[in-house]
Amino acid sequence: MNFVFDPRRGLIVVRAEAWGPSGSGILRLALDTGATSTLVNVGMLVAIGCDPALTTQRVQVTTGSRVEFAPRVVLQRISALGLERPGFPVLGHTLPPSASVDGLLGLDFLRGLNLAIDFRTGRLSLS
């Protein structure tokens, strides 16, 4: 599978769709090969019926500035980059309004695949 992105921009933004008990939502996720886990803004999780406040499972997350504990919720499924992952766990986190994305697409989504990013041509391939 091949995808194009603008290599002149700061982030590679991926369109994704997440499903929960109350429906689905379209997400703009930053492809983040430095993130071990996929992270979704709390507001979107609540909107699709996956309220992070109701989960007891918390995961330690090291950010660029500190260590936090984030709730882990399991989506009914998530799709991105032509792939669909059922029963997929994500971390909930409140992103600042200045964030231009709804979360991060992490390594957990990409495990077991070959990812190639060509910044000269703006092409991403996944196999």
DOLUM-700702 format. One record per residue (C-alpha): y, x, z; residue number from 1. Coordinates in steps of 0.25 Angstrom, whole numbers, plus 5000, padded with zeros to 4 digits. Each point is the difference from the previous one (the first is absolute). Last residue first. Layout:
BEGIN
<node><y>Y</y><x>X</x><z>Z</z><k>NUM</k></node>
...
END
This chain:
BEGIN
<node><y>4984</y><x>5015</x><z>5013</z><k>127</k></node>
<node><y>5015</y><x>4999</x><z>5003</z><k>126</k></node>
<node><y>5011</y><x>5005</x><z>4991</z><k>125</k></node>
<node><y>5015</y><x>5001</x><z>5003</z><k>124</k></node>
<node><y>5010</y><x>5003</x><z>4988</z><k>123</k></node>
<node><y>5014</y><x>5004</x><z>5001</z><k>122</k></node>
<node><y>4999</y><x>5010</x><z>4989</z><k>121</k></node>
<node><y>5005</y><x>5012</x><z>5007</z><k>120</k></node>
<node><y>4996</y><x>4995</x><z>5014</z><k>119</k></node>
<node><y>4985</y><x>4998</x><z>4997</z><k>118</k></node>
<node><y>4993</y><x>4994</x><z>5011</z><k>117</k></node>
<node><y>4985</y><x>5001</x><z>5000</z><k>116</k></node>
<node><y>4991</y><x>4992</x><z>5010</z><k>115</k></node>
<node><y>4985</y><x>5001</x><z>5000</z><k>114</k></node>
<node><y>4994</y><x>4989</x><z>5009</z><k>113</k></node>
<node><y>4991</y><x>5000</x><z>5012</z><k>112</k></node>
<node><y>5012</y><x>4997</x><z>5009</z><k>111</k></node>
<node><y>5012</y><x>4994</x><z>4994</z><k>110</k></node>
<node><y>5003</y><x>4988</x><z>5009</z><k>109</k></node>
<node><y>4997</y><x>5009</x><z>5012</z><k>108</k></node>
<node><y>5010</y><x>5010</x><z>4994</z><k>107</k></node>
<node><y>5012</y><x>4992</x><z>5003</z><k>106</k></node>
<node><y>5008</y><x>4989</x><z>4992</z><k>105</k></node>
<node><y>5012</y><x>4999</x><z>5009</z><k>104</k></node>
<node><y>5009</y><x>4988</x><z>5004</z><k>103</k></node>
<node><y>5009</y><x>4989</x><z>4995</z><k>102</k></node>
<node><y>5009</y><x>5010</x><z>4992</z><k>101</k></node>
<node><y>5015</y><x>5003</x><z>4998</z><k>100</k></node>
<node><y>5001</y><x>5004</x><z>5014</z><k>99</k></node>
<node><y>5015</y><x>4997</x><z>5004</z><k>98</k></node>
<node><y>4996</y><x>4988</x><z>5008</z><k>97</k></node>
<node><y>4992</y><x>5008</x><z>5009</z><k>96</k></node>
<node><y>4985</y><x>4999</x><z>5000</z><k>95</k></node>
<node><y>4993</y><x>4993</x><z>5012</z><k>94</k></node>
<node><y>4985</y><x>5005</x><z>5000</z><k>93</k></node>
<node><y>4987</y><x>4993</x><z>4998</z><k>92</k></node>
<node><y>4988</y><x>5009</x><z>4997</z><k>91</k></node>
<node><y>4990</y><x>4996</x><z>4990</z><k>90</k></node>
<node><y>4985</y><x>4997</x><z>5000</z><k>89</k></node>
<node><y>4993</y><x>4995</x><z>4987</z><k>88</k></node>
<node><y>4990</y><x>4988</x><z>5000</z><k>87</k></node>
<node><y>4999</y><x>5000</x><z>4985</z><k>86</k></node>
<node><y>5006</y><x>5012</x><z>4992</z><k>85</k></node>
<node><y>5005</y><x>4997</x><z>4986</z><k>84</k></node>
<node><y>5003</y><x>5010</x><z>4989</z><k>83</k></node>
<node><y>5009</y><x>5000</x><z>4988</z><k>82</k></node>
<node><y>5011</y><x>5009</x><z>5006</z><k>81</k></node>
<node><y>5001</y><x>4990</x><z>5012</z><k>80</k></node>
<node><y>4992</y><x>4989</x><z>5006</z><k>79</k></node>
<node><y>4999</y><x>4996</x><z>5015</z><k>78</k></node>
<node><y>4989</y><x>4991</x><z>5006</z><k>77</k></node>
<node><y>4998</y><x>4991</x><z>5012</z><k>76</k></node>
<node><y>5009</y><x>5010</x><z>5007</z><k>75</k></node>
<node><y>4996</y><x>5006</x><z>5013</z><k>74</k></node>
<node><y>5010</y><x>5003</x><z>5011</z><k>73</k></node>
<node><y>5003</y><x>5013</x><z>5007</z><k>72</k></node>
<node><y>5012</y><x>5000</x><z>5010</z><k>71</k></node>
<node><y>5008</y><x>5013</x><z>5000</z><k>70</k></node>
<node><y>5002</y><x>5010</x><z>5011</z><k>69</k></node>
<node><y>5011</y><x>5010</x><z>4999</z><k>68</k></node>
<node><y>5001</y><x>5015</x><z>4999</z><k>67</k></node>
<node><y>5013</y><x>5006</x><z>4996</z><k>66</k></node>
<node><y>5010</y><x>5005</x><z>4989</z><k>65</k></node>
<node><y>4993</y><x>5002</x><z>4987</z><k>64</k></node>
<node><y>4989</y><x>4989</x><z>5005</z><k>63</k></node>
<node><y>4988</y><x>5002</x><z>5008</z><k>62</k></node>
<node><y>4992</y><x>4987</x><z>5001</z><k>61</k></node>
<node><y>4991</y><x>4997</x><z>5012</z><k>60</k></node>
<node><y>4992</y><x>4987</x><z>4997</z><k>59</k></node>
<node><y>5001</y><x>4987</x><z>5007</z><k>58</k></node>
<node><y>4989</y><x>4989</x><z>5000</z><k>57</k></node>
<node><y>5003</y><x>4988</x><z>5009</z><k>56</k></node>
<node><y>5005</y><x>4991</x><z>4988</z><k>55</k></node>
<node><y>5008</y><x>4988</x><z>5002</z><k>54</k></node>
<node><y>5014</y><x>5007</x><z>4999</z><k>53</k></node>
<node><y>4995</y><x>5006</x><z>4986</z><k>52</k></node>
<node><y>5001</y><x>4986</x><z>4995</z><k>51</k></node>
<node><y>4991</y><x>4999</x><z>4987</z><k>50</k></node>
<node><y>5004</y><x>4986</x><z>4995</z><k>49</k></node>
<node><y>5006</y><x>5004</x><z>4986</z><k>48</k></node>
<node><y>5014</y><x>4999</x><z>5005</z><k>47</k></node>
<node><y>4997</y><x>5008</x><z>5013</z><k>46</k></node>
<node><y>4994</y><x>5011</x><z>4992</z><k>45</k></node>
<node><y>5013</y><x>5000</x><z>4991</z><k>44</k></node>
<node><y>5009</y><x>5001</x><z>5012</z><k>43</k></node>
<node><y>4992</y><x>5011</x><z>5007</z><k>42</k></node>
<node><y>5002</y><x>5010</x><z>4988</z><k>41</k></node>
<node><y>4987</y><x>5005</x><z>4995</z><k>40</k></node>
<node><y>4994</y><x>5014</x><z>5002</z><k>39</k></node>
<node><y>4988</y><x>5006</x><z>4993</z><k>38</k></node>
<node><y>4993</y><x>5011</x><z>5008</z><k>37</k></node>
<node><y>4999</y><x>5015</x><z>4998</z><k>36</k></node>
<node><y>5014</y><x>5001</x><z>4995</z><k>35</k></node>
<node><y>5004</y><x>5013</x><z>4994</z><k>34</k></node>
<node><y>4995</y><x>4995</x><z>4986</z><k>33</k></node>
<node><y>5011</y><x>4989</x><z>5001</z><k>32</k></node>
<node><y>5001</y><x>4991</x><z>4988</z><k>31</k></node>
<node><y>5012</y><x>4991</x><z>5005</z><k>30</k></node>
<node><y>4996</y><x>4986</x><z>5000</z><k>29</k></node>
<node><y>5007</y><x>4988</x><z>4994</z><k>28</k></node>
<node><y>4993</y><x>4988</x><z>5005</z><k>27</k></node>
<node><y>4997</y><x>4986</x><z>4994</z><k>26</k></node>
<node><y>4995</y><x>4990</x><z>5011</z><k>25</k></node>
<node><y>4988</y><x>4991</x><z>5002</z><k>24</k></node>
<node><y>4995</y><x>4988</x><z>5007</z><k>23</k></node>
<node><y>5000</y><x>4995</x><z>5015</z><k>22</k></node>
<node><y>4987</y><x>5007</x><z>5004</z><k>21</k></node>
<node><y>5004</y><x>5013</x><z>4993</z><k>20</k></node>
<node><y>5000</y><x>5006</x><z>4986</z><k>19</k></node>
<node><y>5008</y><x>5012</x><z>4996</z><k>18</k></node>
<node><y>5005</y><x>5003</x><z>4986</z><k>17</k></node>
<node><y>5005</y><x>5014</x><z>4995</z><k>16</k></node>
<node><y>5011</y><x>5006</x><z>4991</z><k>15</k></node>
<node><y>5000</y><x>5015</x><z>5001</z><k>14</k></node>
<node><y>5013</y><x>5008</x><z>5003</z><k>13</k></node>
<node><y>5000</y><x>5015</x><z>4997</z><k>12</k></node>
<node><y>5012</y><x>5004</x><z>5008</z><k>11</k></node>
<node><y>5012</y><x>5009</x><z>4997</z><k>10</k></node>
<node><y>5003</y><x>4996</x><z>4986</z><k>9</k></node>
<node><y>5000</y><x>5010</x><z>4988</z><k>8</k></node>
<node><y>4985</y><x>4999</x><z>4998</z><k>7</k></node>
<node><y>5001</y><x>4985</x><z>4996</z><k>6</k></node>
<node><y>4986</y><x>4994</x><z>5001</z><k>5</k></node>
<node><y>4989</y><x>4997</x><z>4990</z><k>4</k></node>
<node><y>4986</y><x>4995</x><z>5003</z><k>3</k></node>
<node><y>4987</y><x>5004</x><z>4995</z><k>2</k></node>
<node><y>4986</y><x>4995</x><z>5004</z><k>1</k></node>
END
